[in-house]
């Protein structure tokens, strides 16, 4: 034991937990969220009250939730992972029965002070459940078909409920997040190869089913695919968002037009500028340098999370951290691909940056789980 470790162990337990917090991650998160506050102030035309003020309040509440979750021992989260998973499934069923509907999608539950989206919470309770399962499962049974089928069912059950809302973006996130935990746990790569082949067949079936009685997607989802393939086919309709997003991305150049000088967002050419397409405002106002700097902040967060997982000798904790890191990565990758025209628009927000209460709070709870695993890891 080093002198520093000895000195830390002599500190009272409560204070020791504060010292063990992964503070670089907290600082990086706050930096990204601060960029979000500035962007929301800018796209609101200098109105602090419209989006930025509420986002700051939600982030403050999220920080409190993060530390509350962080200071709870990690064994508690392992023990309640099954309960949390079942509760999330029940809430998804509740959305189908009495959820709020917006824009033709039934995804929200009104709990008074916030419109909560249970599918967001499902991303992390699924990771908790899978991490707990693989922590329990003997390594020798890891790739046997029976024991592979159980996590597949755990992943597909919420995916089907979310797809019925309909919410294609979150459904894909659940599939990718769950598959990431299975991969990190050590499931044979042959299963992933088989899933890849099935995925190729499913995509073929989606396109072949269009216009038939057994059509697999909604009409608006096919429209999103058409827009992705050729946004200029309907420049004033379905292709308008992505065309304006590309204009905003390109017009920033190297150094951008300056804070609050973005024409695409300030003049309302860009719809959903405060949520799904907020990255385009960063690129327009701060240019390539600003966009790369933001991605560097995200990259640093992911690097610290992966390092924390590799340092953790507890299997549940390591898989939990990697699962949260995978979800964060897919959030970023899908959103950026979407706004750059490299993927269909599926309504995935940019974490800590996009305006939205439930997505922010759930992400902060996810970081709280990571901190709990880091604080209470074997030392």
C-alpha positions as CSV (number, residue, x, y, z in Angstrom):
1,X,0.0,0.0,0.0
2,X,1.4,3.4,-1.0
3,X,1.6,6.3,1.4
4,X,-1.2,8.1,-0.5
5,X,-3.5,5.1,-0.4
6,X,-2.8,4.8,3.3
7,X,-3.6,8.4,3.9
8,X,-6.9,8.1,1.9
9,X,-7.9,5.0,4.0
10,X,-7.5,7.0,7.2
11,X,-10.1,9.5,6.0
12,X,-13.7,9.0,7.3
13,X,-15.8,6.9,4.9
14,X,-18.1,9.7,3.7
15,X,-15.3,12.0,2.8
16,X,-13.3,9.1,1.3
17,X,-16.2,8.4,-1.2
18,X,-15.9,12.1,-2.3
19,X,-12.2,11.6,-2.9
20,X,-12.8,8.4,-4.9
21,X,-15.3,10.1,-7.3
22,X,-14.0,10.1,-10.9
23,X,-13.7,13.9,-10.9
24,X,-12.2,14.2,-14.5
25,X,-15.5,12.7,-15.8
26,X,-17.6,15.1,-13.7
27,X,-15.6,18.1,-15.0
28,X,-15.8,16.9,-18.7
29,X,-19.5,16.3,-18.4
30,X,-20.0,19.8,-17.0
31,X,-17.9,21.3,-19.8
32,X,-20.1,19.6,-22.4
33,X,-23.3,20.6,-20.7
34,X,-22.0,24.2,-20.5
35,X,-21.5,24.2,-24.3
36,X,-25.1,23.1,-24.5
37,X,-26.3,26.0,-22.3
38,X,-24.5,28.4,-24.6
39,X,-25.9,26.9,-27.7
40,X,-29.5,26.9,-26.3
41,X,-29.1,30.6,-25.4
42,X,-27.9,31.2,-28.9
43,X,-30.6,29.4,-30.9
44,X,-33.2,31.1,-28.7
45,X,-32.0,34.4,-30.0
46,X,-30.5,35.5,-26.7
47,X,-33.5,34.4,-24.6
48,X,-32.2,32.7,-21.5
49,X,-35.6,31.7,-20.2
50,X,-36.8,29.8,-23.3
51,X,-34.5,26.7,-23.2
52,X,-31.2,27.4,-21.4
53,X,-32.6,28.2,-18.0
54,X,-34.7,25.0,-17.8
55,X,-31.8,22.9,-19.1
56,X,-29.5,24.3,-16.4
57,X,-32.1,23.5,-13.7
58,X,-32.4,19.9,-15.1
59,X,-28.6,19.5,-15.2
60,X,-28.4,20.7,-11.6
61,X,-31.0,18.2,-10.6
62,X,-29.1,15.6,-12.6
63,X,-25.9,16.3,-10.7
64,X,-27.7,15.7,-7.4
65,X,-29.2,12.5,-8.7
66,X,-25.8,11.4,-10.0
67,X,-24.1,11.8,-6.6
68,X,-27.0,10.2,-4.8
69,X,-26.7,7.1,-7.0
70,X,-22.9,7.3,-6.9
71,X,-22.7,7.1,-3.1
72,X,-25.0,4.1,-2.9
73,X,-22.8,0.9,-2.8
74,X,-22.5,-0.9,-6.1
75,X,-23.7,-4.2,-4.6
76,X,-27.1,-2.5,-4.0
77,X,-27.5,-1.7,-7.8
78,X,-26.5,-5.3,-8.6
79,X,-29.2,-6.6,-6.3
80,X,-32.0,-4.4,-7.6
81,X,-31.1,-4.7,-11.3
82,X,-33.8,-7.3,-11.9
83,X,-36.4,-5.1,-10.2
84,X,-35.3,-2.0,-12.1
85,X,-35.6,-4.0,-15.4
86,X,-39.1,-5.3,-14.6
87,X,-40.2,-1.8,-13.5
88,X,-39.0,-0.3,-16.8
89,X,-40.9,-3.0,-18.8
90,X,-44.0,-2.2,-16.8
91,X,-43.6,1.5,-17.5
92,X,-43.2,0.8,-21.3
93,X,-46.5,-1.1,-21.0
94,X,-48.0,1.9,-19.2
95,X,-46.9,4.2,-22.0
96,X,-48.9,2.0,-24.4
97,X,-52.0,2.2,-22.2
98,X,-52.0,5.9,-21.0
99,X,-48.9,7.6,-22.4
100,X,-48.8,11.1,-23.9
101,X,-48.8,11.3,-27.7
102,X,-46.8,13.9,-29.6
103,X,-46.2,14.0,-33.4
104,X,-48.0,10.6,-33.9
105,X,-45.7,8.8,-31.3
106,X,-46.8,7.6,-27.9
107,X,-43.6,7.7,-25.8
108,X,-44.2,9.9,-22.7
109,X,-45.7,9.6,-19.2
110,X,-46.7,12.8,-17.6
111,X,-45.5,12.9,-14.0
112,X,-46.3,16.5,-13.3
113,X,-43.0,18.5,-13.4
114,X,-41.6,16.6,-16.3
115,X,-42.7,14.5,-19.3
116,X,-40.8,11.3,-18.7
117,X,-39.8,8.9,-21.4
118,X,-39.4,5.3,-19.9
119,X,-37.6,4.1,-23.0
120,X,-34.7,6.3,-22.0
121,X,-34.4,4.7,-18.6
122,X,-34.7,1.2,-20.3
123,X,-31.3,1.7,-21.9
124,X,-29.6,1.7,-18.5
125,X,-31.7,-0.8,-16.7
126,X,-31.1,-3.2,-19.5
127,X,-27.4,-2.7,-19.1
128,X,-27.7,-3.3,-15.4
129,X,-29.7,-6.5,-15.9
130,X,-27.2,-7.9,-18.5
131,X,-24.2,-7.0,-16.3
132,X,-25.8,-8.7,-13.4
133,X,-26.6,-11.8,-15.5
134,X,-23.1,-12.2,-16.8
135,X,-21.7,-11.5,-13.3
136,X,-23.7,-14.5,-12.1
137,X,-23.2,-16.8,-15.1
138,X,-20.2,-19.2,-15.1
139,X,-17.7,-18.4,-17.8
140,X,-17.8,-21.9,-19.2
141,X,-21.5,-21.5,-20.1
142,X,-21.0,-18.1,-21.6
143,X,-21.5,-19.1,-25.3
144,X,-23.8,-22.1,-24.9
145,X,-27.0,-21.5,-26.9
146,X,-29.4,-21.8,-23.9
147,X,-27.5,-19.2,-21.9
148,X,-27.1,-16.9,-25.0
149,X,-30.9,-17.1,-25.6
150,X,-31.7,-15.6,-22.2
151,X,-30.0,-12.2,-22.7
152,X,-31.3,-12.1,-26.3
153,X,-34.9,-12.3,-24.9
154,X,-34.0,-9.7,-22.3
155,X,-32.9,-7.3,-25.1
156,X,-35.7,-8.1,-27.5
157,X,-38.6,-7.7,-25.0
158,X,-38.2,-3.9,-24.4
159,X,-37.1,-3.4,-28.0
160,X,-40.4,-4.7,-29.3
161,X,-42.4,-2.4,-26.8
162,X,-40.3,0.6,-27.8
163,X,-40.7,-0.1,-31.5
164,X,-44.5,-0.2,-31.1
165,X,-44.5,3.4,-29.7
166,X,-43.1,3.8,-32.5
167,X,-39.5,4.8,-31.7
168,X,-37.0,3.4,-34.1
169,X,-34.0,5.3,-32.8
170,X,-34.3,4.1,-29.2
171,X,-35.1,0.6,-30.4
172,X,-31.8,0.5,-32.3
173,X,-30.0,2.0,-29.2
174,X,-31.4,-0.9,-27.1
175,X,-30.2,-3.5,-29.5
176,X,-26.7,-2.0,-29.9
177,X,-26.3,-1.3,-26.2
178,X,-27.4,-4.8,-25.2
179,X,-25.1,-6.4,-27.9
180,X,-22.2,-4.3,-26.6
181,X,-22.6,-5.8,-23.1
182,X,-22.8,-9.3,-24.5
183,X,-19.6,-8.7,-26.6
184,X,-17.8,-7.3,-23.6
185,X,-18.8,-10.3,-21.5
186,X,-17.1,-12.6,-24.0
187,X,-19.9,-14.2,-26.0
188,X,-18.6,-16.0,-29.0
189,X,-18.2,-13.9,-32.2
190,X,-20.0,-16.5,-34.2
191,X,-23.3,-15.3,-32.7
192,X,-22.6,-11.7,-33.8
193,X,-21.8,-12.9,-37.3
194,X,-25.1,-14.8,-37.4
195,X,-26.9,-11.6,-36.1
196,X,-25.2,-9.6,-38.8
197,X,-26.5,-12.0,-41.5
198,X,-30.0,-11.9,-40.0
199,X,-29.8,-8.1,-39.9
200,X,-29.0,-8.0,-43.6
201,X,-32.0,-10.2,-44.2
202,X,-34.3,-8.1,-42.0
203,X,-33.3,-4.9,-43.9
204,X,-34.1,-6.7,-47.2
205,X,-37.5,-7.7,-45.7
206,X,-38.2,-4.1,-44.6
207,X,-37.8,-2.8,-48.1
208,X,-39.7,-5.7,-49.7
209,X,-42.6,-5.3,-47.3
210,X,-43.2,-1.7,-48.3
211,X,-46.7,-1.2,-49.7
212,X,-47.9,-4.7,-48.8
213,X,-50.4,-5.7,-46.1
214,X,-47.5,-7.0,-43.9
215,X,-45.5,-3.7,-44.1
216,X,-42.9,-3.8,-41.3
217,X,-42.4,0.0,-40.7
218,X,-44.7,3.0,-40.6
219,X,-45.1,5.2,-43.7
220,X,-43.2,8.1,-42.0
221,X,-40.3,5.8,-41.2
222,X,-40.0,4.8,-44.9
223,X,-40.1,8.5,-45.7
224,X,-37.1,9.0,-43.4
225,X,-35.3,6.3,-45.3
226,X,-36.2,7.9,-48.7
227,X,-35.0,11.3,-47.3
228,X,-31.7,9.7,-46.2
229,X,-31.1,8.2,-49.6
230,X,-32.0,11.4,-51.6
231,X,-32.9,14.5,-49.5
232,X,-33.1,16.6,-52.6
233,X,-36.1,14.6,-53.9
234,X,-38.3,16.6,-51.5
235,X,-36.3,19.7,-50.6
236,X,-39.2,21.7,-49.0
237,X,-40.8,18.7,-47.3
238,X,-39.1,15.5,-45.8
239,X,-35.7,16.5,-47.1
240,X,-35.8,20.0,-45.7
241,X,-34.2,19.3,-42.3
242,X,-31.2,17.4,-43.5
243,X,-30.5,19.9,-46.4
244,X,-30.5,22.8,-43.9
245,X,-28.4,20.8,-41.5
246,X,-25.7,20.3,-44.2
247,X,-25.8,24.0,-45.1
248,X,-25.3,24.9,-41.4
249,X,-22.4,22.4,-41.1
250,X,-20.6,23.6,-44.2
251,X,-21.2,27.3,-43.7
252,X,-19.2,27.4,-40.5
253,X,-15.9,26.8,-42.3
254,X,-12.8,26.5,-40.1
255,X,-13.5,28.9,-37.3
256,X,-17.3,29.6,-37.6
257,X,-19.4,32.7,-37.9
258,X,-19.1,33.6,-34.2
259,X,-21.3,33.1,-31.2
260,X,-24.9,34.0,-31.9
261,X,-24.1,34.7,-35.5
262,X,-25.4,31.5,-37.1
263,X,-27.9,32.3,-39.8
264,X,-29.4,28.9,-40.2
265,X,-30.4,28.6,-36.6
266,X,-31.1,32.2,-35.7
267,X,-33.3,32.7,-38.8
268,X,-35.2,29.5,-38.1
269,X,-34.1,27.7,-41.3
270,X,-33.2,24.7,-39.2
271,X,-36.1,22.9,-37.4
272,X,-35.5,21.1,-34.1
273,X,-32.4,23.3,-33.7
274,X,-32.5,22.9,-29.9
275,X,-32.8,19.1,-29.8
276,X,-31.7,16.7,-32.5
277,X,-29.8,19.2,-34.7
278,X,-28.0,21.2,-32.0
279,X,-24.6,20.0,-33.2
280,X,-25.1,21.9,-36.5
281,X,-25.3,25.1,-34.5
282,X,-22.0,24.4,-32.9
283,X,-20.4,23.7,-36.3
284,X,-22.0,26.9,-37.8
285,X,-21.0,29.3,-35.0
286,X,-17.6,27.8,-34.0
287,X,-16.7,26.0,-37.2
288,X,-14.6,22.9,-37.7
289,X,-12.4,23.8,-34.8
290,X,-15.3,24.1,-32.4
291,X,-16.9,20.9,-33.6
292,X,-13.7,18.9,-33.2
293,X,-13.2,20.4,-29.8
294,X,-16.6,19.2,-28.7
295,X,-15.9,15.7,-30.1
296,X,-12.6,15.7,-28.2
297,X,-14.5,16.4,-24.9
298,X,-16.8,13.4,-25.7
299,X,-13.8,11.3,-26.6
300,X,-12.1,12.2,-23.3
301,X,-15.2,11.1,-21.3
302,X,-15.3,7.8,-23.2
303,X,-11.6,7.3,-22.6
304,X,-12.0,7.8,-18.8
305,X,-15.0,5.5,-18.7
306,X,-13.1,2.7,-20.5
307,X,-10.1,3.2,-18.3
308,X,-12.3,2.9,-15.2
309,X,-13.8,-0.3,-16.5
310,X,-10.4,-1.8,-17.2
311,X,-9.2,-0.9,-13.7
312,X,-12.2,-2.4,-12.0
313,X,-11.7,-6.0,-10.8
314,X,-15.5,-6.5,-10.1
315,X,-17.1,-8.1,-13.2
316,X,-20.5,-6.5,-12.7
317,X,-19.0,-3.1,-12.3
318,X,-16.7,-3.4,-15.3
319,X,-19.6,-4.6,-17.6
320,X,-21.9,-1.8,-16.2
321,X,-19.3,0.9,-17.0
322,X,-18.7,-0.5,-20.5
323,X,-22.4,-0.7,-21.1
324,X,-22.9,3.0,-20.1
325,X,-19.9,4.0,-22.2
326,X,-21.4,2.0,-25.2
327,X,-24.7,3.8,-24.8
328,X,-23.0,7.2,-24.7
329,X,-20.9,6.3,-27.8
330,X,-24.0,5.2,-29.8
331,X,-25.9,8.3,-28.7
332,X,-23.1,10.5,-30.2
333,X,-22.5,8.3,-33.3
334,X,-26.1,8.0,-34.3
335,X,-26.9,11.7,-33.7
336,X,-23.8,12.9,-35.7
337,X,-24.4,10.5,-38.5
338,X,-28.0,11.7,-38.6
339,X,-27.3,15.4,-38.8
340,X,-24.5,14.9,-41.4
341,X,-26.7,12.8,-43.7
342,X,-24.9,9.6,-43.1
343,X,-27.9,7.9,-41.4
344,X,-31.7,8.3,-41.5
345,X,-33.1,10.9,-39.1
346,X,-34.3,8.7,-36.1
347,X,-34.7,11.3,-33.4
348,X,-31.7,10.5,-31.1
349,X,-30.5,13.5,-29.0
350,X,-26.9,14.5,-28.5
351,X,-26.2,13.6,-24.8
352,X,-25.7,16.5,-22.4
353,X,-26.1,19.0,-25.2
354,X,-29.6,18.6,-26.7
355,X,-32.6,20.2,-24.9
356,X,-34.7,17.6,-23.1
357,X,-35.5,16.7,-19.5
358,X,-35.9,12.9,-19.3
359,X,-32.9,12.2,-21.6
360,X,-30.6,14.5,-19.5
361,X,-31.8,13.1,-16.1
362,X,-31.5,9.4,-17.2
363,X,-28.0,10.1,-18.7
364,X,-26.9,11.6,-15.3
365,X,-28.3,8.6,-13.5
366,X,-26.2,6.4,-15.9
367,X,-23.1,8.4,-14.9
368,X,-24.1,7.9,-11.3
369,X,-24.0,4.2,-11.8
370,X,-20.5,4.5,-13.3
371,X,-19.4,6.6,-10.3
372,X,-20.8,4.1,-7.9
373,X,-18.8,1.3,-9.6
374,X,-15.7,3.5,-9.5
375,X,-16.1,4.6,-5.9
376,X,-16.8,1.1,-4.5
377,X,-14.4,-0.9,-6.7
378,X,-11.9,-3.2,-4.9
379,X,-8.8,-1.3,-3.9
